[in-house]
Amino acid sequence: MHRTPKRGQIQAKLSSMPPQRSQATVYLNAYKIMLEKERLEEELKKLEARQSQIQQRLAILNGQIIAEEDITHQQANTGLKDNTPKFNTITLEY
């Protein structure tokens, strides 16, 4: 089962090896940082694309809601005028 970290701050990946300061480890750390930066930039692009899709869909839904409300109001207004009961008064004697 895959365990995801909390959605707060993104934590750096930990290594089980103690840090050794050599030129190779400096290059390796720089490479790791570069890879993480590229991964996060790609993830950000995907999130921005998804956000754009969601905003477009919300705009479409808002338009549909407005259209449905207009139709409902029109039907309610015509329904009140046309369907008003017309009573005839009848007097009954016993």
Phi and psi restraints in degrees (range 20) as a CNS / XPLOR table:
assign (resid 1 and name C) (resid 2 and name N)
       (resid 2 and name CA) (resid 2 and name C) 1.0 -88.9 20.0 2
assign (resid 2 and name N) (resid 2 and name CA)
       (resid 2 and name C) (resid 3 and name N) 1.0 127.5 20.0 2
assign (resid 2 and name C) (resid 3 and name N)
       (resid 3 and name CA) (resid 3 and name C) 1.0 -104.0 20.0 2
assign (resid 3 and name N) (resid 3 and name CA)
       (resid 3 and name C) (resid 4 and name N) 1.0 124.3 20.0 2
assign (resid 3 and name C) (resid 4 and name N)
       (resid 4 and name CA) (resid 4 and name C) 1.0 -99.5 20.0 2
assign (resid 4 and name N) (resid 4 and name CA)
       (resid 4 and name C) (resid 5 and name N) 1.0 143.9 20.0 2
assign (resid 4 and name C) (resid 5 and name N)
       (resid 5 and name CA) (resid 5 and name C) 1.0 -73.0 20.0 2
assign (resid 5 and name N) (resid 5 and name CA)
       (resid 5 and name C) (resid 6 and name N) 1.0 167.6 20.0 2
assign (resid 5 and name C) (resid 6 and name N)
       (resid 6 and name CA) (resid 6 and name C) 1.0 -61.5 20.0 2
assign (resid 6 and name N) (resid 6 and name CA)
       (resid 6 and name C) (resid 7 and name N) 1.0 154.7 20.0 2
assign (resid 6 and name C) (resid 7 and name N)
       (resid 7 and name CA) (resid 7 and name C) 1.0 -81.6 20.0 2
assign (resid 7 and name N) (resid 7 and name CA)
       (resid 7 and name C) (resid 8 and name N) 1.0 17.9 20.0 2
assign (resid 7 and name C) (resid 8 and name N)
       (resid 8 and name CA) (resid 8 and name C) 1.0 -76.9 20.0 2
assign (resid 8 and name N) (resid 8 and name CA)
       (resid 8 and name C) (resid 9 and name N) 1.0 -117.6 20.0 2
assign (resid 8 and name C) (resid 9 and name N)
       (resid 9 and name CA) (resid 9 and name C) 1.0 -85.5 20.0 2
assign (resid 9 and name N) (resid 9 and name CA)
       (resid 9 and name C) (resid 10 and name N) 1.0 143.2 20.0 2
assign (resid 9 and name C) (resid 10 and name N)
       (resid 10 and name CA) (resid 10 and name C) 1.0 -78.0 20.0 2
assign (resid 10 and name N) (resid 10 and name CA)
       (resid 10 and name C) (resid 11 and name N) 1.0 123.0 20.0 2
assign (resid 10 and name C) (resid 11 and name N)
       (resid 11 and name CA) (resid 11 and name C) 1.0 -87.9 20.0 2
assign (resid 11 and name N) (resid 11 and name CA)
       (resid 11 and name C) (resid 12 and name N) 1.0 146.4 20.0 2
assign (resid 11 and name C) (resid 12 and name N)
       (resid 12 and name CA) (resid 12 and name C) 1.0 -71.8 20.0 2
assign (resid 12 and name N) (resid 12 and name CA)
       (resid 12 and name C) (resid 13 and name N) 1.0 150.9 20.0 2
assign (resid 12 and name C) (resid 13 and name N)
       (resid 13 and name CA) (resid 13 and name C) 1.0 -77.1 20.0 2
assign (resid 13 and name N) (resid 13 and name CA)
       (resid 13 and name C) (resid 14 and name N) 1.0 136.7 20.0 2
assign (resid 13 and name C) (resid 14 and name N)
       (resid 14 and name CA) (resid 14 and name C) 1.0 -95.4 20.0 2
assign (resid 14 and name N) (resid 14 and name CA)
       (resid 14 and name C) (resid 15 and name N) 1.0 149.9 20.0 2
assign (resid 14 and name C) (resid 15 and name N)
       (resid 15 and name CA) (resid 15 and name C) 1.0 -115.5 20.0 2
assign (resid 15 and name N) (resid 15 and name CA)
       (resid 15 and name C) (resid 16 and name N) 1.0 147.0 20.0 2
assign (resid 15 and name C) (resid 16 and name N)
       (resid 16 and name CA) (resid 16 and name C) 1.0 -81.7 20.0 2
assign (resid 16 and name N) (resid 16 and name CA)
       (resid 16 and name C) (resid 17 and name N) 1.0 -11.6 20.0 2
assign (resid 16 and name C) (resid 17 and name N)
       (resid 17 and name CA) (resid 17 and name C) 1.0 -86.3 20.0 2
assign (resid 17 and name N) (resid 17 and name CA)
       (resid 17 and name C) (resid 18 and name N) 1.0 138.7 20.0 2
assign (resid 17 and name C) (resid 18 and name N)
       (resid 18 and name CA) (resid 18 and name C) 1.0 -70.8 20.0 2
assign (resid 18 and name N) (resid 18 and name CA)
       (resid 18 and name C) (resid 19 and name N) 1.0 146.1 20.0 2
assign (resid 18 and name C) (resid 19 and name N)
       (resid 19 and name CA) (resid 19 and name C) 1.0 -68.8 20.0 2
assign (resid 19 and name N) (resid 19 and name CA)
       (resid 19 and name C) (resid 20 and name N) 1.0 130.6 20.0 2
assign (resid 19 and name C) (resid 20 and name N)
       (resid 20 and name CA) (resid 20 and name C) 1.0 -119.0 20.0 2
assign (resid 20 and name N) (resid 20 and name CA)
       (resid 20 and name C) (resid 21 and name N) 1.0 131.8 20.0 2
assign (resid 20 and name C) (resid 21 and name N)
       (resid 21 and name CA) (resid 21 and name C) 1.0 -91.4 20.0 2
assign (resid 21 and name N) (resid 21 and name CA)
       (resid 21 and name C) (resid 22 and name N) 1.0 86.9 20.0 2
assign (resid 21 and name C) (resid 22 and name N)
       (resid 22 and name CA) (resid 22 and name C) 1.0 -125.8 20.0 2
assign (resid 22 and name N) (resid 22 and name CA)
       (resid 22 and name C) (resid 23 and name N) 1.0 171.1 20.0 2
assign (resid 22 and name C) (resid 23 and name N)
       (resid 23 and name CA) (resid 23 and name C) 1.0 -65.1 20.0 2
assign (resid 23 and name N) (resid 23 and name CA)
       (resid 23 and name C) (resid 24 and name N) 1.0 -35.2 20.0 2
assign (resid 23 and name C) (resid 24 and name N)
       (resid 24 and name CA) (resid 24 and name C) 1.0 -64.3 20.0 2
assign (resid 24 and name N) (resid 24 and name CA)
       (resid 24 and name C) (resid 25 and name N) 1.0 -42.5 20.0 2
assign (resid 24 and name C) (resid 25 and name N)
       (resid 25 and name CA) (resid 25 and name C) 1.0 -70.2 20.0 2
assign (resid 25 and name N) (resid 25 and name CA)
       (resid 25 and name C) (resid 26 and name N) 1.0 -31.7 20.0 2
assign (resid 25 and name C) (resid 26 and name N)
       (resid 26 and name CA) (resid 26 and name C) 1.0 -64.2 20.0 2
assign (resid 26 and name N) (resid 26 and name CA)
       (resid 26 and name C) (resid 27 and name N) 1.0 -44.1 20.0 2
assign (resid 26 and name C) (resid 27 and name N)
       (resid 27 and name CA) (resid 27 and name C) 1.0 -65.4 20.0 2
assign (resid 27 and name N) (resid 27 and name CA)
       (resid 27 and name C) (resid 28 and name N) 1.0 -40.4 20.0 2
assign (resid 27 and name C) (resid 28 and name N)
       (resid 28 and name CA) (resid 28 and name C) 1.0 -63.2 20.0 2
assign (resid 28 and name N) (resid 28 and name CA)
       (resid 28 and name C) (resid 29 and name N) 1.0 -44.7 20.0 2
assign (resid 28 and name C) (resid 29 and name N)
       (resid 29 and name CA) (resid 29 and name C) 1.0 -63.4 20.0 2
assign (resid 29 and name N) (resid 29 and name CA)
       (resid 29 and name C) (resid 30 and name N) 1.0 -40.9 20.0 2
assign (resid 29 and name C) (resid 30 and name N)
       (resid 30 and name CA) (resid 30 and name C) 1.0 -62.5 20.0 2
assign (resid 30 and name N) (resid 30 and name CA)
       (resid 30 and name C) (resid 31 and name N) 1.0 -40.4 20.0 2
assign (resid 30 and name C) (resid 31 and name N)
       (resid 31 and name CA) (resid 31 and name C) 1.0 -64.7 20.0 2
assign (resid 31 and name N) (resid 31 and name CA)
       (resid 31 and name C) (resid 32 and name N) 1.0 -44.0 20.0 2
assign (resid 31 and name C) (resid 32 and name N)
       (resid 32 and name CA) (resid 32 and name C) 1.0 -61.2 20.0 2
assign (resid 32 and name N) (resid 32 and name CA)
       (resid 32 and name C) (resid 33 and name N) 1.0 -42.8 20.0 2
assign (resid 32 and name C) (resid 33 and name N)
       (resid 33 and name CA) (resid 33 and name C) 1.0 -63.8 20.0 2
assign (resid 33 and name N) (resid 33 and name CA)
       (resid 33 and name C) (resid 34 and name N) 1.0 -41.7 20.0 2
assign (resid 33 and name C) (resid 34 and name N)
       (resid 34 and name CA) (resid 34 and name C) 1.0 -63.3 20.0 2
assign (resid 34 and name N) (resid 34 and name CA)
       (resid 34 and name C) (resid 35 and name N) 1.0 -43.1 20.0 2
assign (resid 34 and name C) (resid 35 and name N)
       (resid 35 and name CA) (resid 35 and name C) 1.0 -63.2 20.0 2
assign (resid 35 and name N) (resid 35 and name CA)
       (resid 35 and name C) (resid 36 and name N) 1.0 -42.6 20.0 2
assign (resid 35 and name C) (resid 36 and name N)
       (resid 36 and name CA) (resid 36 and name C) 1.0 -64.9 20.0 2
assign (resid 36 and name N) (resid 36 and name CA)
       (resid 36 and name C) (resid 37 and name N) 1.0 -38.7 20.0 2
assign (resid 36 and name C) (resid 37 and name N)
       (resid 37 and name CA) (resid 37 and name C) 1.0 -62.9 20.0 2
assign (resid 37 and name N) (resid 37 and name CA)
       (resid 37 and name C) (resid 38 and name N) 1.0 -45.1 20.0 2
assign (resid 37 and name C) (resid 38 and name N)
       (resid 38 and name CA) (resid 38 and name C) 1.0 -62.9 20.0 2
assign (resid 38 and name N) (resid 38 and name CA)
       (resid 38 and name C) (resid 39 and name N) 1.0 -41.1 20.0 2
assign (resid 38 and name C) (resid 39 and name N)
       (resid 39 and name CA) (resid 39 and name C) 1.0 -63.2 20.0 2
assign (resid 39 and name N) (resid 39 and name CA)
       (resid 39 and name C) (resid 40 and name N) 1.0 -44.0 20.0 2
assign (resid 39 and name C) (resid 40 and name N)
       (resid 40 and name CA) (resid 40 and name C) 1.0 -67.8 20.0 2
assign (resid 40 and name N) (resid 40 and name CA)
       (resid 40 and name C) (resid 41 and name N) 1.0 -36.1 20.0 2
assign (resid 40 and name C) (resid 41 and name N)
       (resid 41 and name CA) (resid 41 and name C) 1.0 -65.3 20.0 2
assign (resid 41 and name N) (resid 41 and name CA)
       (resid 41 and name C) (resid 42 and name N) 1.0 -40.8 20.0 2
assign (resid 41 and name C) (resid 42 and name N)
       (resid 42 and name CA) (resid 42 and name C) 1.0 -63.6 20.0 2
assign (resid 42 and name N) (resid 42 and name CA)
       (resid 42 and name C) (resid 43 and name N) 1.0 -42.9 20.0 2
assign (resid 42 and name C) (resid 43 and name N)
       (resid 43 and name CA) (resid 43 and name C) 1.0 -62.4 20.0 2
assign (resid 43 and name N) (resid 43 and name CA)
       (resid 43 and name C) (resid 44 and name N) 1.0 -39.5 20.0 2
assign (resid 43 and name C) (resid 44 and name N)
       (resid 44 and name CA) (resid 44 and name C) 1.0 -64.7 20.0 2
assign (resid 44 and name N) (resid 44 and name CA)
       (resid 44 and name C) (resid 45 and name N) 1.0 -39.4 20.0 2
assign (resid 44 and name C) (resid 45 and name N)
       (resid 45 and name CA) (resid 45 and name C) 1.0 -62.5 20.0 2
assign (resid 45 and name N) (resid 45 and name CA)
       (resid 45 and name C) (resid 46 and name N) 1.0 -42.4 20.0 2
assign (resid 45 and name C) (resid 46 and name N)
       (resid 46 and name CA) (resid 46 and name C) 1.0 -64.5 20.0 2
assign (resid 46 and name N) (resid 46 and name CA)
       (resid 46 and name C) (resid 47 and name N) 1.0 -41.0 20.0 2
assign (resid 46 and name C) (resid 47 and name N)
       (resid 47 and name CA) (resid 47 and name C) 1.0 -65.2 20.0 2
assign (resid 47 and name N) (resid 47 and name CA)
       (resid 47 and name C) (resid 48 and name N) 1.0 -39.5 20.0 2
assign (resid 47 and name C) (resid 48 and name N)
       (resid 48 and name CA) (resid 48 and name C) 1.0 -65.8 20.0 2
assign (resid 48 and name N) (resid 48 and name CA)
       (resid 48 and name C) (resid 49 and name N) 1.0 -39.0 20.0 2
assign (resid 48 and name C) (resid 49 and name N)
       (resid 49 and name CA) (resid 49 and name C) 1.0 -64.4 20.0 2
assign (resid 49 and name N) (resid 49 and name CA)
       (resid 49 and name C) (resid 50 and name N) 1.0 -43.2 20.0 2
assign (resid 49 and name C) (resid 50 and name N)
       (resid 50 and name CA) (resid 50 and name C) 1.0 -64.3 20.0 2
assign (resid 50 and name N) (resid 50 and name CA)
       (resid 50 and name C) (resid 51 and name N) 1.0 -40.2 20.0 2
assign (resid 50 and name C) (resid 51 and name N)
       (resid 51 and name CA) (resid 51 and name C) 1.0 -61.7 20.0 2
assign (resid 51 and name N) (resid 51 and name CA)
       (resid 51 and name C) (resid 52 and name N) 1.0 -40.2 20.0 2
assign (resid 51 and name C) (resid 52 and name N)
       (resid 52 and name CA) (resid 52 and name C) 1.0 -63.9 20.0 2
assign (resid 52 and name N) (resid 52 and name CA)
       (resid 52 and name C) (resid 53 and name N) 1.0 -42.8 20.0 2
assign (resid 52 and name C) (resid 53 and name N)
       (resid 53 and name CA) (resid 53 and name C) 1.0 -61.4 20.0 2
assign (resid 53 and name N) (resid 53 and name CA)
       (resid 53 and name C) (resid 54 and name N) 1.0 -42.6 20.0 2
assign (resid 53 and name C) (resid 54 and name N)
       (resid 54 and name CA) (resid 54 and name C) 1.0 -64.9 20.0 2
assign (resid 54 and name N) (resid 54 and name CA)
       (resid 54 and name C) (resid 55 and name N) 1.0 -42.0 20.0 2
assign (resid 54 and name C) (resid 55 and name N)
       (resid 55 and name CA) (resid 55 and name C) 1.0 -64.9 20.0 2
assign (resid 55 and name N) (resid 55 and name CA)
       (resid 55 and name C) (resid 56 and name N) 1.0 -38.6 20.0 2
assign (resid 55 and name C) (resid 56 and name N)
       (resid 56 and name CA) (resid 56 and name C) 1.0 -64.6 20.0 2
assign (resid 56 and name N) (resid 56 and name CA)
       (resid 56 and name C) (resid 57 and name N) 1.0 -42.9 20.0 2
assign (resid 56 and name C) (resid 57 and name N)
       (resid 57 and name CA) (resid 57 and name C) 1.0 -65.0 20.0 2
assign (resid 57 and name N) (resid 57 and name CA)
       (resid 57 and name C) (resid 58 and name N) 1.0 -39.6 20.0 2
assign (resid 57 and name C) (resid 58 and name N)
       (resid 58 and name CA) (resid 58 and name C) 1.0 -63.3 20.0 2
assign (resid 58 and name N) (resid 58 and name CA)
       (resid 58 and name C) (resid 59 and name N) 1.0 -38.6 20.0 2
assign (resid 58 and name C) (resid 59 and name N)
       (resid 59 and name CA) (resid 59 and name C) 1.0 -63.1 20.0 2
assign (resid 59 and name N) (resid 59 and name CA)
       (resid 59 and name C) (resid 60 and name N) 1.0 -42.0 20.0 2
assign (resid 59 and name C) (resid 60 and name N)
       (resid 60 and name CA) (resid 60 and name C) 1.0 -63.2 20.0 2
assign (resid 60 and name N) (resid 60 and name CA)
       (resid 60 and name C) (resid 61 and name N) 1.0 -45.1 20.0 2
assign (resid 60 and name C) (resid 61 and name N)
       (resid 61 and name CA) (resid 61 and name C) 1.0 -64.2 20.0 2
assign (resid 61 and name N) (resid 61 and name CA)
       (resid 61 and name C) (resid 62 and name N) 1.0 -39.1 20.0 2
assign (resid 61 and name C) (resid 62 and name N)
       (resid 62 and name CA) (resid 62 and name C) 1.0 -62.4 20.0 2
assign (resid 62 and name N) (resid 62 and name CA)
       (resid 62 and name C) (resid 63 and name N) 1.0 -40.2 20.0 2
assign (resid 62 and name C) (resid 63 and name N)
       (resid 63 and name CA) (resid 63 and name C) 1.0 -62.9 20.0 2
assign (resid 63 and name N) (resid 63 and name CA)
       (resid 63 and name C) (resid 64 and name N) 1.0 -41.1 20.0 2
assign (resid 63 and name C) (resid 64 and name N)
       (resid 64 and name CA) (resid 64 and name C) 1.0 -66.7 20.0 2
assign (resid 64 and name N) (resid 64 and name CA)
       (resid 64 and name C) (resid 65 and name N) 1.0 -38.1 20.0 2
assign (resid 64 and name C) (resid 65 and name N)
       (resid 65 and name CA) (resid 65 and name C) 1.0 -63.5 20.0 2
assign (resid 65 and name N) (resid 65 and name CA)
       (resid 65 and name C) (resid 66 and name N) 1.0 -44.3 20.0 2
assign (resid 65 and name C) (resid 66 and name N)
       (resid 66 and name CA) (resid 66 and name C) 1.0 -62.4 20.0 2
assign (resid 66 and name N) (resid 66 and name CA)
       (resid 66 and name C) (resid 67 and name N) 1.0 -42.8 20.0 2
assign (resid 66 and name C) (resid 67 and name N)
       (resid 67 and name CA) (resid 67 and name C) 1.0 -63.3 20.0 2
assign (resid 67 and name N) (resid 67 and name CA)
       (resid 67 and name C) (resid 68 and name N) 1.0 -42.7 20.0 2
assign (resid 67 and name C) (resid 68 and name N)
       (resid 68 and name CA) (resid 68 and name C) 1.0 -65.0 20.0 2
assign (resid 68 and name N) (resid 68 and name CA)
       (resid 68 and name C) (resid 69 and name N) 1.0 -38.9 20.0 2
assign (resid 68 and name C) (resid 69 and name N)
       (resid 69 and name CA) (resid 69 and name C) 1.0 -64.6 20.0 2
assign (resid 69 and name N) (resid 69 and name CA)
       (resid 69 and name C) (resid 70 and name N) 1.0 -40.2 20.0 2
assign (resid 69 and name C) (resid 70 and name N)
       (resid 70 and name CA) (resid 70 and name C) 1.0 -62.1 20.0 2
assign (resid 70 and name N) (resid 70 and name CA)
       (resid 70 and name C) (resid 71 and name N) 1.0 -44.2 20.0 2
assign (resid 70 and name C) (resid 71 and name N)
       (resid 71 and name CA) (resid 71 and name C) 1.0 -64.1 20.0 2
assign (resid 71 and name N) (resid 71 and name CA)
       (resid 71 and name C) (resid 72 and name N) 1.0 -41.8 20.0 2
assign (resid 71 and name C) (resid 72 and name N)
       (resid 72 and name CA) (resid 72 and name C) 1.0 -63.3 20.0 2
assign (resid 72 and name N) (resid 72 and name CA)
       (resid 72 and name C) (resid 73 and name N) 1.0 -43.6 20.0 2
assign (resid 72 and name C) (resid 73 and name N)
       (resid 73 and name CA) (resid 73 and name C) 1.0 -65.8 20.0 2
assign (resid 73 and name N) (resid 73 and name CA)
       (resid 73 and name C) (resid 74 and name N) 1.0 -38.7 20.0 2
assign (resid 73 and name C) (resid 74 and name N)
       (resid 74 and name CA) (resid 74 and name C) 1.0 -65.2 20.0 2
assign (resid 74 and name N) (resid 74 and name CA)
       (resid 74 and name C) (resid 75 and name N) 1.0 -43.0 20.0 2
assign (resid 74 and name C) (resid 75 and name N)
       (resid 75 and name CA) (resid 75 and name C) 1.0 -66.7 20.0 2
assign (resid 75 and name N) (resid 75 and name CA)
       (resid 75 and name C) (resid 76 and name N) 1.0 -37.1 20.0 2
assign (resid 75 and name C) (resid 76 and name N)
       (resid 76 and name CA) (resid 76 and name C) 1.0 -66.8 20.0 2
assign (resid 76 and name N) (resid 76 and name CA)
       (resid 76 and name C) (resid 77 and name N) 1.0 -41.3 20.0 2
assign (resid 76 and name C) (resid 77 and name N)
       (resid 77 and name CA) (resid 77 and name C) 1.0 -67.8 20.0 2
assign (resid 77 and name N) (resid 77 and name CA)
       (resid 77 and name C) (resid 78 and name N) 1.0 -43.7 20.0 2
assign (resid 77 and name C) (resid 78 and name N)
       (resid 78 and name CA) (resid 78 and name C) 1.0 -72.3 20.0 2
assign (resid 78 and name N) (resid 78 and name CA)
       (resid 78 and name C) (resid 79 and name N) 1.0 -32.9 20.0 2
assign (resid 78 and name C) (resid 79 and name N)
       (resid 79 and name CA) (resid 79 and name C) 1.0 -66.3 20.0 2
assign (resid 79 and name N) (resid 79 and name CA)
       (resid 79 and name C) (resid 80 and name N) 1.0 -36.9 20.0 2
assign (resid 79 and name C) (resid 80 and name N)
       (resid 80 and name CA) (resid 80 and name C) 1.0 -69.4 20.0 2
assign (resid 80 and name N) (resid 80 and name CA)
       (resid 80 and name C) (resid 81 and name N) 1.0 -38.3 20.0 2
assign (resid 80 and name C) (resid 81 and name N)
       (resid 81 and name CA) (resid 81 and name C) 1.0 -74.0 20.0 2
assign (resid 81 and name N) (resid 81 and name CA)
       (resid 81 and name C) (resid 82 and name N) 1.0 -42.6 20.0 2
assign (resid 81 and name C) (resid 82 and name N)
       (resid 82 and name CA) (resid 82 and name C) 1.0 -82.4 20.0 2
assign (resid 82 and name N) (resid 82 and name CA)
       (resid 82 and name C) (resid 83 and name N) 1.0 -32.3 20.0 2
assign (resid 82 and name C) (resid 83 and name N)
       (resid 83 and name CA) (resid 83 and name C) 1.0 -100.2 20.0 2
assign (resid 83 and name N) (resid 83 and name CA)
       (resid 83 and name C) (resid 84 and name N) 1.0 19.1 20.0 2
assign (resid 83 and name C) (resid 84 and name N)
       (resid 84 and name CA) (resid 84 and name C) 1.0 -69.1 20.0 2
assign (resid 84 and name N) (resid 84 and name CA)
       (resid 84 and name C) (resid 85 and name N) 1.0 128.1 20.0 2
assign (resid 84 and name C) (resid 85 and name N)
       (resid 85 and name CA) (resid 85 and name C) 1.0 -67.8 20.0 2
assign (resid 85 and name N) (resid 85 and name CA)
       (resid 85 and name C) (resid 86 and name N) 1.0 135.8 20.0 2
assign (resid 85 and name C) (resid 86 and name N)
       (resid 86 and name CA) (resid 86 and name C) 1.0 -107.6 20.0 2
assign (resid 86 and name N) (resid 86 and name CA)
       (resid 86 and name C) (resid 87 and name N) 1.0 110.8 20.0 2
assign (resid 86 and name C) (resid 87 and name N)
       (resid 87 and name CA) (resid 87 and name C) 1.0 -94.8 20.0 2
assign (resid 87 and name N) (resid 87 and name CA)
       (resid 87 and name C) (resid 88 and name N) 1.0 137.7 20.0 2
assign (resid 87 and name C) (resid 88 and name N)
       (resid 88 and name CA) (resid 88 and name C) 1.0 -103.7 20.0 2
assign (resid 88 and name N) (resid 88 and name CA)
       (resid 88 and name C) (resid 89 and name N) 1.0 132.2 20.0 2
assign (resid 88 and name C) (resid 89 and name N)
       (resid 89 and name CA) (resid 89 and name C) 1.0 -87.7 20.0 2
assign (resid 89 and name N) (resid 89 and name CA)
       (resid 89 and name C) (resid 90 and name N) 1.0 126.6 20.0 2
assign (resid 89 and name C) (resid 90 and name N)
       (resid 90 and name CA) (resid 90 and name C) 1.0 -123.5 20.0 2
assign (resid 90 and name N) (resid 90 and name CA)
       (resid 90 and name C) (resid 91 and name N) 1.0 133.3 20.0 2
assign (resid 90 and name C) (resid 91 and name N)
       (resid 91 and name CA) (resid 91 and name C) 1.0 -103.1 20.0 2
assign (resid 91 and name N) (resid 91 and name CA)
       (resid 91 and name C) (resid 92 and name N) 1.0 126.8 20.0 2
assign (resid 91 and name C) (resid 92 and name N)
       (resid 92 and name CA) (resid 92 and name C) 1.0 -110.2 20.0 2
assign (resid 92 and name N) (resid 92 and name CA)
       (resid 92 and name C) (resid 93 and name N) 1.0 137.2 20.0 2
assign (resid 92 and name C) (resid 93 and name N)
       (resid 93 and name CA) (resid 93 and name C) 1.0 -116.0 20.0 2
assign (resid 93 and name N) (resid 93 and name CA)
       (resid 93 and name C) (resid 94 and name N) 1.0 143.5 20.0 2
